[in-house]
Amino acid sequence: MDMQEQLRRIQEEASAQLEGIRDKAGLDALRLKMLGKKGELTMLLRSMGQLPAEERPKAGQMINAVRERLTAHMDELDAKIKQLEQEKKLEREAIDVTEPRAHTPIGCPHPISLVQDQLCDVFTGMGFDVVEGPEVEFDLFNFELLNLPKNHPARDAQDTFYIDENIVLRTHTSPVQARTMRSRKPPIRIVCPGRVYRADEVDATHSPVFHQMEGLVIDKDVTMADLKGTLDAFAQNLYGEDVTTRFRPSFFPFTEPSAEVDLTCVNCHGKGCRVCKGTGWIEVLGAGMVNPKVLDMCGIDSKTYSGFAFGVGLERIAMLRYGITDMRLFYEGDVRFLSQFRED
């Protein structure tokens, strides 16, 4: 069979097969059969060496012409197949935008987070910076720099979880205050929110893991009057203009003098009720003037500077704010409980 007849046969065979191809796999198989390294046209092109020299140019032109026609037809069919596959894919993945869909639950902030964010807003509005620190803390910052040396009896009230002799899970956020006093020069005005740990038994008012926010102000001529004014502003921002504070003498190693701070009962507004046990007051936080020993140990001259500090439990604030009687509810992850605090 001469070359011209072979080319005619190859083209007719390829054209007939192209008519029946409906997918890319079939097209690729035909392309390989005709145009691949061992394809019929390729093998025919390699056989040109057997022809007389004067016939080779014409034979090459004929083979290339057939190759170009087949390549064009195959490319055209390839484009059609791709378009059909795309249309089928779009049909399979079509979305009916009018179809009712199942409601996707939307989360909400935890009540502790809500209270923490509100307190941060209150205190930053008064010029405080928000500072955070590590929850796994050195004994030096958690106790010693706060006038609680090793074996001090006051440590018993803050029994904690020890990693080793000198590393603990912090019992309060006060170590953030100590770190700040050692790294900044006065004036200092900060609040320190965060999670703390104590070896307490779990009940309606205690948990081994809870949250605090502590505040610290260090400057020249700071007095108890500044402390009371700050806490009055805090209480009124949180609970209303008719709420005020009352100080009762207390003891904390890191403040001197120290005070337990009561707020006007937010339930009865001072009239006396079950919540405040008829007194009209609710104990909320501890506060006092920073002990001069603490200032000196942290590198601040106690003869030049003075300051005050306070600490409040966020769970306590949230319980008063939302009328919650059992703090274990905060940690159980019950969606029915948490969804009550959605603010949308």
C-alpha positions as CSV (number, residue, x, y, z in Angstrom):
1,M,0.0,0.0,0.0
2,D,1.5,3.4,-1.0
3,M,1.8,6.2,1.5
4,Q,-1.0,8.2,0.0
5,E,-3.4,5.3,0.5
6,Q,-2.2,4.8,4.0
7,L,-2.8,8.4,4.9
8,R,-6.3,8.3,3.4
9,R,-7.1,5.2,5.5
10,I,-5.7,6.7,8.7
11,Q,-7.7,9.9,8.2
12,E,-11.0,8.1,7.4
13,E,-10.5,5.7,10.4
14,A,-9.7,8.6,12.8
15,S,-12.7,10.7,11.5
16,A,-15.1,7.7,12.0
17,Q,-13.8,7.2,15.6
18,L,-14.1,10.9,16.4
19,E,-17.8,10.7,15.5
20,G,-18.4,8.2,18.3
21,I,-16.3,9.7,21.1
22,R,-18.2,11.3,23.9
23,D,-15.7,11.7,26.7
24,K,-12.1,12.8,27.3
25,A,-10.8,9.3,28.0
26,G,-11.8,8.1,24.5
27,L,-10.4,11.2,22.9
28,D,-7.0,10.8,24.7
29,A,-6.9,7.1,23.6
30,L,-7.4,8.1,19.9
31,R,-4.9,10.9,20.1
32,L,-2.3,8.5,21.5
33,K,-3.2,5.9,18.8
34,M,-2.8,8.3,15.9
35,L,-0.3,11.0,17.1
36,G,1.5,9.5,20.1
37,K,5.2,8.3,20.0
38,K,4.1,5.0,18.6
39,G,1.0,6.3,16.8
40,E,0.2,5.4,13.2
41,L,1.1,8.8,11.8
42,T,4.3,9.0,13.8
43,M,5.4,5.6,12.6
44,L,4.5,6.6,9.0
45,L,6.6,9.7,9.4
46,R,9.6,7.6,10.7
47,S,9.3,5.3,7.6
48,M,10.1,8.2,5.2
49,G,13.7,7.2,5.3
50,Q,12.9,4.2,3.1
51,L,11.6,6.5,0.3
52,P,13.7,7.8,-2.5
53,A,15.2,11.2,-1.6
54,E,13.1,13.1,-4.2
55,E,9.8,11.7,-2.8
56,R,10.5,12.6,0.8
57,P,9.5,16.3,0.7
58,K,6.1,15.6,-0.8
59,A,5.5,12.7,1.6
60,G,6.4,14.9,4.5
61,Q,3.9,17.6,3.4
62,M,1.1,15.0,3.0
63,I,1.8,13.5,6.5
64,N,1.9,16.9,8.2
65,A,-1.3,18.0,6.4
66,V,-3.1,14.9,7.8
67,R,-1.6,15.5,11.3
68,E,-2.8,19.1,11.3
69,R,-6.3,18.2,10.2
70,L,-6.6,15.4,12.8
71,T,-5.1,17.7,15.5
72,A,-7.6,20.5,14.7
73,H,-10.6,18.0,14.8
74,M,-9.4,16.5,18.1
75,D,-8.9,20.0,19.7
76,E,-12.4,21.0,18.5
77,L,-13.9,17.9,20.0
78,D,-11.9,18.4,23.2
79,A,-13.3,21.9,23.7
80,K,-16.9,20.5,23.2
81,I,-16.3,17.7,25.7
82,K,-15.0,20.2,28.3
83,Q,-18.0,22.4,27.8
84,L,-20.4,19.5,28.2
85,E,-18.6,18.3,31.3
86,Q,-18.8,21.8,32.8
87,E,-22.5,22.1,32.1
88,K,-23.1,18.7,33.7
89,K,-21.1,19.8,36.7
90,L,-23.1,23.0,37.1
91,E,-26.3,21.1,36.8
92,R,-25.2,18.6,39.5
93,E,-24.1,21.4,41.8
94,A,-27.0,23.7,41.2
95,I,-28.4,25.4,44.3
96,D,-32.0,26.3,44.7
97,V,-31.7,29.6,46.5
98,T,-35.5,29.5,47.3
99,E,-35.2,26.2,49.2
100,P,-35.7,26.6,52.9
101,R,-32.5,25.7,54.8
102,A,-32.0,24.3,58.3
103,H,-31.3,27.0,60.8
104,T,-27.6,27.2,61.7
105,P,-27.0,27.8,65.4
106,I,-25.1,31.0,66.2
107,G,-22.9,31.2,69.3
108,C,-22.8,34.0,71.8
109,P,-20.2,35.4,74.2
110,H,-19.9,33.6,77.5
111,P,-21.3,35.7,80.5
112,I,-17.8,35.8,82.0
113,S,-16.5,37.3,78.8
114,L,-19.3,39.8,78.6
115,V,-18.5,41.0,82.2
116,Q,-14.8,41.1,81.5
117,D,-15.3,43.1,78.4
118,Q,-17.6,45.5,80.1
119,L,-15.1,46.0,83.0
120,C,-12.3,46.6,80.6
121,D,-14.4,49.2,78.8
122,V,-15.2,50.9,82.2
123,F,-11.5,51.1,83.3
124,T,-10.0,52.0,80.0
125,G,-12.5,54.8,79.9
126,M,-10.9,56.0,83.2
127,G,-7.4,55.8,81.6
128,F,-6.3,52.3,82.7
129,D,-4.3,50.0,80.4
130,V,-5.3,46.3,80.1
131,V,-2.3,44.0,80.8
132,E,-2.1,40.2,80.8
133,G,0.4,37.7,82.1
134,P,1.2,34.0,82.3
135,E,-1.1,31.6,84.1
136,V,1.8,29.4,85.1
137,E,3.8,31.7,87.3
138,F,7.0,31.8,89.3
139,D,6.6,31.8,93.1
140,L,8.6,35.0,93.1
141,F,5.9,37.0,91.3
142,N,2.8,35.1,92.7
143,F,3.9,35.4,96.4
144,E,7.3,36.7,97.3
145,L,7.2,40.1,95.6
146,L,3.7,40.6,97.1
147,N,5.0,40.4,100.7
148,L,4.2,36.7,101.0
149,P,7.5,35.0,101.6
150,K,7.8,31.2,101.7
151,N,6.0,29.6,104.7
152,H,4.0,32.8,105.4
153,P,0.7,31.8,107.0
154,A,-1.3,34.0,104.7
155,R,-0.4,31.7,101.9
156,D,-2.8,29.1,103.3
157,A,-5.8,31.3,102.2
158,Q,-4.5,30.9,98.6
159,D,-3.4,27.3,98.5
160,T,-2.6,26.6,94.9
161,F,-1.4,23.9,92.5
162,Y,2.4,23.7,92.5
163,I,4.3,22.5,89.4
164,D,7.5,22.4,91.5
165,E,8.9,24.3,94.5
166,N,9.2,27.6,92.5
167,I,6.5,27.3,89.8
168,V,2.7,27.5,90.5
169,L,-0.6,28.0,88.8
170,R,-1.2,31.6,89.7
171,T,-3.7,32.2,92.5
172,H,-4.6,35.7,91.5
173,T,-3.7,38.1,88.7
174,S,-1.5,40.1,91.2
175,P,1.7,38.7,89.7
176,V,0.9,40.8,86.6
177,Q,1.0,43.8,88.8
178,A,4.4,42.8,90.2
179,R,5.8,42.2,86.7
180,T,4.5,45.6,85.6
181,M,6.0,47.4,88.5
182,R,9.4,45.9,87.8
183,S,9.2,46.7,84.1
184,R,7.6,50.2,84.1
185,K,8.2,53.4,85.8
186,P,5.4,55.3,87.5
187,P,2.8,56.6,86.8
188,I,1.2,53.2,86.4
189,R,-2.5,52.7,85.9
190,I,-3.5,49.1,84.8
191,V,-6.1,46.4,85.1
192,C,-5.2,42.7,84.8
193,P,-8.0,40.3,83.8
194,G,-7.5,36.5,83.6
195,R,-8.0,33.0,84.8
196,V,-6.6,31.9,88.2
197,Y,-6.4,28.7,90.2
198,R,-6.8,27.7,93.8
199,A,-7.2,24.3,95.4
200,D,-10.9,24.9,96.4
201,E,-13.7,22.4,96.6
202,V,-16.3,22.8,93.9
203,D,-19.6,24.1,95.2
204,A,-22.2,26.8,94.4
205,T,-19.7,29.6,95.2
206,H,-16.3,28.1,94.8
207,S,-14.3,26.5,91.9
208,P,-10.6,25.6,91.5
209,V,-10.6,27.6,88.3
210,F,-12.2,31.0,88.2
211,H,-11.6,34.6,86.8
212,Q,-10.4,37.8,88.3
213,M,-9.7,41.4,87.4
214,E,-7.3,43.3,89.5
215,G,-6.3,47.0,89.3
216,L,-3.2,48.9,90.2
217,V,-2.5,52.7,90.3
218,I,1.0,54.0,91.3
219,D,1.8,57.7,91.2
220,K,2.7,60.5,93.5
221,D,0.2,61.5,96.3
222,V,-2.2,58.7,95.6
223,T,-4.7,58.3,98.6
224,M,-7.6,56.1,99.8
225,A,-9.9,58.9,98.5
226,D,-8.6,58.1,95.0
227,L,-9.3,54.4,95.6
228,K,-12.9,55.0,96.8
229,G,-13.6,57.4,93.9
230,T,-12.4,54.9,91.4
231,L,-14.4,52.1,92.9
232,D,-17.5,54.3,93.1
233,A,-17.2,55.1,89.4
234,F,-16.7,51.4,88.6
235,A,-19.8,50.4,90.6
236,Q,-22.0,53.1,89.1
237,N,-21.0,52.3,85.6
238,L,-21.8,48.7,86.2
239,Y,-25.0,48.8,88.3
240,G,-26.4,52.3,88.2
241,E,-26.0,55.8,89.7
242,D,-27.6,54.9,93.0
243,V,-24.9,52.3,93.8
244,T,-22.1,53.2,96.1
245,T,-19.3,51.5,98.0
246,R,-18.6,50.8,101.7
247,F,-15.1,50.0,103.1
248,R,-14.6,47.6,106.0
249,P,-11.1,47.0,107.6
250,S,-9.4,43.8,106.5
251,F,-5.9,42.3,106.0
252,F,-4.0,41.6,102.8
253,P,-0.2,41.2,103.0
254,F,0.3,43.3,99.8
255,T,-1.8,46.3,100.9
256,E,-1.7,48.5,104.0
257,P,-4.3,49.6,105.0
258,S,-6.6,47.0,103.5
259,A,-10.4,46.9,103.1
260,E,-13.2,44.6,102.1
261,V,-15.4,46.6,99.7
262,D,-19.2,46.2,99.8
263,L,-21.6,47.6,97.1
264,T,-25.2,48.7,97.6
265,C,-27.3,45.6,97.1
266,V,-28.2,45.6,93.4
267,N,-31.3,43.6,94.1
268,C,-33.0,45.8,96.7
269,H,-30.9,49.0,96.2
270,G,-30.1,49.1,99.9
271,K,-33.5,48.4,101.4
272,G,-32.6,44.9,102.6
273,C,-33.6,41.6,101.0
274,R,-32.8,37.9,100.8
275,V,-29.8,38.4,98.6
276,C,-28.0,40.8,101.0
277,K,-29.5,39.1,104.1
278,G,-31.3,42.3,105.1
279,T,-28.1,44.4,105.3
280,G,-28.6,46.4,102.1
281,W,-24.9,45.6,101.2
282,I,-23.1,42.9,99.2
283,E,-19.4,42.1,99.6
284,V,-17.8,42.2,96.2
285,L,-14.1,42.9,96.3
286,G,-10.9,43.5,98.2
287,A,-8.7,46.6,98.0
288,G,-6.2,48.8,99.8
289,M,-3.2,51.0,99.5
290,V,-0.1,49.2,98.1
291,N,2.2,48.1,100.9
292,P,5.4,50.1,100.8
293,K,7.4,46.9,101.1
294,V,5.8,45.7,97.9
295,L,6.8,49.0,96.1
296,D,10.4,48.7,97.4
297,M,10.8,45.0,96.4
298,C,9.5,45.9,92.9
299,G,12.0,48.7,92.5
300,I,9.7,51.7,93.2
301,D,10.7,54.3,95.8
302,S,8.0,54.1,98.4
303,K,9.0,57.5,99.8
304,T,8.2,59.1,96.5
305,Y,5.3,57.0,95.2
306,S,2.2,55.5,96.7
307,G,-0.7,53.6,95.1
308,F,-3.8,51.5,95.5
309,A,-4.8,48.0,94.3
310,F,-8.1,46.1,94.1
311,G,-9.3,42.8,92.9
312,V,-12.7,41.5,91.9
313,G,-13.9,38.0,91.0
314,L,-15.6,38.1,87.6
315,E,-17.9,35.2,88.5
316,R,-19.1,37.2,91.5
317,I,-19.9,40.2,89.3
318,A,-21.7,38.1,86.7
319,M,-23.7,36.3,89.3
320,L,-24.9,39.6,90.8
321,R,-25.5,41.1,87.3
322,Y,-27.6,38.2,86.0
323,G,-29.1,36.8,89.2
324,I,-27.2,33.5,89.0
325,T,-27.1,31.5,92.3
326,D,-24.7,28.7,91.3
327,M,-21.3,29.5,89.7
328,R,-21.0,25.9,88.4
329,L,-23.4,26.9,85.7
330,F,-20.7,29.0,84.1
331,Y,-18.5,25.9,83.4
332,E,-20.9,23.2,82.4
333,G,-21.3,24.3,78.8
334,D,-25.1,24.0,78.7
335,V,-26.2,25.8,75.6
336,R,-29.7,26.4,77.2
337,F,-28.0,28.4,79.9
338,L,-25.5,30.2,77.8
339,S,-27.9,31.2,75.1
340,Q,-29.8,33.5,77.6
341,F,-26.9,36.0,77.3
342,R,-27.2,36.6,73.6
343,E,-27.0,40.3,72.9
344,D,-28.5,40.3,69.4
